[in-house]
Amino acid sequence: MTPSVAAASSLAEELIQKIEQKTAVIGVVGLGYVGLPLAVEKAKAGYNVIGFDVQSSKVDMVNEGINYIGDVVDDDLREIVQQQKLRATSDYSFINEVDAIAICVPTPLDTYQQPDTSYVESSAREVAKYLHPGMLVVLESTTYPGTTEELLKPILEESGLACGKDFFLAYSPERVDPGNKHYNTKNTPKVVGGVTPNCTKVAASMYRAVLEGDVHEVSSPAVAELEKIYENTFRHINIALANEMAILCNKMGIDVWEMIDAAKTKPYGFMAFYPGPGLGGHCIPIDPFYLTWKAREYNYHTRLIELAGEINNSMPEFVAERAANLLNKEGKPLKGSTVYLLGVAYKKDINDIRESPVLNIIDILEEKGANIVYSDPHIPSFKRRGKEYRTMELTQESLQKSDLVMVTTDHTAFDYSLISRFAPAVLDTRNALKTEAKPKLYEIL
Ligand SMILES: NC(=O)c1ccc[n+]([C@@H]2O[C@H](COP(=O)([O-])OP(=O)(O)OC[C@H]3O[C@@H](n4cnc5c(N)ncnc54)[C@H](O)[C@@H]3O)[C@@H](O)[C@H]2O)c1
């Protein structure tokens, strides 16, 4: 072993020991849907955790023990804040105090549908200012293969410290599935790929100390970056196939949901995906296009991803057209009709409207002159194109006052029996009334 390899190994062993003895201080940059649950799990595992966010409102809420993320248990957050295991700040100098840091900032697409890595870059620049020997940095944001080594590493090395020698760098994708009752941050297996074997070893030891799920080590950050995008691309493409089937089944007069239920009886080689009004959230509509962009560097065109995107993006138009056709059966035009949307969150039982296809449906229907009202127990209000929308209580009266009710998100809290009894006409994009008596005018996606 050369002296520099020996020095790096002893720095790694030192950090692993701190991690195992729970004396390591852990930082989390970005306290959103991914970062806050991660910070809470680390604090619950016994570490002192410092969270950072650029939004002072989130920092204040964390410091007051107030939870704002659905997957975090209110009491857990309150207790760890009271026990001083977790505190939040908007001052990057906190990095002076930490031994390891996880970066969980947004990775959206820009207006040209290209990766916007500006949040990763700006947080990395701040981390570089306070990076110190023996520290571990893990990127958790979803991104294209190459980001950790091509973008993050050079920025961090501007500090004068060398990766793998003076500090450790790894990529570990986050798999949190908001609203999932069974799998959460703690019990979901984690993939880790470090820039050097020591980087992988240190990062894996941190996750093993905190999580119950398996920690699967891979040979490089790029493998971990790509496997995450592959997971989400798999969903993106299979959802597009289900949506294509829904469009075709509608033409053929076949119930797509019944057809999928039948296909699902095959015990191997088939996994059920369902159609819907379009894709939403910060992951499935976005992540595959990080790969599409990167593939161009290799002169490769990811045709399947783009085609799936086209089909998924066409769903709000398809749903709006179905709404117009359904109203037409009652002799009503869209213009002037009240369309009552049940659910604006992009999926069941969560409070997230990012990229929600329901917002596109609203735009299309309003452009055609419909009046839009909505109920969503998880979204009290939201703004769209400068207009503010407020949720209504789902009642017999609110249903009867509308011309068409559209089930856009199948929240558990909705009273489907009430909907089936009092809605004048229903377009059910989620098969939510599956077990209910159907209203006279009822259509399923
Ligand atoms: N939400 C999910 O279900 C999910 C699942 C898996 C992976 N991911 C990935 O995790 C990453 C984070 O997603 P999210 O849903 O938690 O996003 P989010 O918007 O909920 O949270 C990100 C947080 O980072 C903060 N932030 C922005 N710029 C910052 C900066 N320069 N320094 C510090 N903080 C900054 C924001 O204020 C915000 O609170 C993304 O790459 C996303 O693709 C998300």
The ligand as a Tripos MOL2 file, in Angstrom:
@<TRIPOS>MOLECULE
LIG
   44    48     1     0     0
SMALL
NO_CHARGES

@<TRIPOS>ATOM
      1 N1        -40.1740   13.2420   -4.3400 N.am      1 LIG1
      2 C1        -39.9140   12.0040   -4.6390 C.2       1 LIG1
      3 O1        -40.7960   11.1450   -4.5930 O.2       1 LIG1
      4 C2        -38.5170   11.5600   -5.0300 C.ar      1 LIG1
      5 C3        -38.2250   10.2030   -5.0400 C.ar      1 LIG1
      6 C4        -36.9630    9.7800   -5.3880 C.ar      1 LIG1
      7 C5        -36.0060   10.7220   -5.7820 C.ar      1 LIG1
      8 N2        -36.3160   12.0530   -5.8040 N.ar      1 LIG1
      9 C6        -35.2660   12.9910   -6.1970 C.3       1 LIG1
     10 O2        -34.7650   13.6360   -5.0350 O.3       1 LIG1
     11 C7        -34.3850   14.9840   -5.3320 C.3       1 LIG1
     12 C8        -35.1300   15.9320   -4.4070 C.3       1 LIG1
     13 O3        -36.5230   15.8080   -4.6530 O.3       1 LIG1
     14 P1        -37.6220   16.2850   -3.6250 P.3       1 LIG1
     15 O4        -38.8900   15.7080   -4.0880 O.co2     1 LIG1
     16 O5        -37.1620   16.0670   -2.2190 O.co2     1 LIG1
     17 O6        -37.5950   17.8480   -3.9280 O.3       1 LIG1
     18 P2        -38.2130   19.0070   -2.9970 P.3       1 LIG1
     19 O7        -38.4390   20.1630   -3.8940 O.co2     1 LIG1
     20 O8        -39.3370   18.4690   -2.1810 O.co2     1 LIG1
     21 O9        -37.0290   19.3320   -2.0010 O.3       1 LIG1
     22 C9        -35.8330   19.9160   -2.3830 C.3       1 LIG1
     23 C10       -35.4500   20.9320   -1.3290 C.3       1 LIG1
     24 O10       -34.1750   21.4770   -1.6950 O.3       1 LIG1
     25 C11       -34.1960   22.8510   -1.3780 C.3       1 LIG1
     26 N3        -33.1380   23.5130   -2.1550 N.ar      1 LIG1
     27 C12       -33.1980   24.0140   -3.4120 C.ar      1 LIG1
     28 N4        -32.0010   24.5060   -3.7580 N.ar      1 LIG1
     29 C13       -31.1810   24.3170   -2.7140 C.ar      1 LIG1
     30 C14       -29.8270   24.6160   -2.4760 C.ar      1 LIG1
     31 N5        -29.0650   25.1970   -3.4100 N.pl3     1 LIG1
     32 N6        -29.3120   24.2920   -1.2760 N.ar      1 LIG1
     33 C15       -30.0810   23.6930   -0.3600 C.ar      1 LIG1
     34 N7        -31.3710   23.3740   -0.5130 N.ar      1 LIG1
     35 C16       -31.9190   23.6920   -1.6840 C.ar      1 LIG1
     36 C17       -35.5850   23.3040   -1.7020 C.3       1 LIG1
     37 O11       -35.9140   24.4840   -1.0070 O.3       1 LIG1
     38 C18       -36.4130   22.1030   -1.2190 C.3       1 LIG1
     39 O12       -36.8320   22.2300    0.1140 O.3       1 LIG1
     40 C19       -34.7070   15.1740   -6.8030 C.3       1 LIG1
     41 O13       -33.5580   14.9070   -7.5490 O.3       1 LIG1
     42 C20       -35.7570   14.1120   -7.0940 C.3       1 LIG1
     43 O14       -35.7600   13.7140   -8.4340 O.3       1 LIG1
     44 C21       -37.5480   12.4850   -5.4090 C.ar      1 LIG1
@<TRIPOS>BOND
     1     1     2 1
     2     2     3 2
     3     2     4 1
     4     4     5 ar
     5     4    44 ar
     6     5     6 ar
     7     6     7 ar
     8     7     8 ar
     9     8     9 1
    10     8    44 ar
    11     9    10 1
    12     9    42 1
    13    10    11 1
    14    11    12 1
    15    11    40 1
    16    12    13 1
    17    13    14 1
    18    14    15 2
    19    14    16 1
    20    14    17 1
    21    17    18 1
    22    18    19 2
    23    18    20 1
    24    18    21 1
    25    21    22 1
    26    22    23 1
    27    23    24 1
    28    23    38 1
    29    24    25 1
    30    25    26 1
    31    25    36 1
    32    26    27 ar
    33    26    35 ar
    34    27    28 ar
    35    28    29 ar
    36    29    30 ar
    37    29    35 ar
    38    30    31 1
    39    30    32 ar
    40    32    33 ar
    41    33    34 ar
    42    34    35 ar
    43    36    37 1
    44    36    38 1
    45    38    39 1
    46    40    41 1
    47    40    42 1
    48    42    43 1
@<TRIPOS>SUBSTRUCTURE
     1 LIG1         1 GROUP 0 **** ****
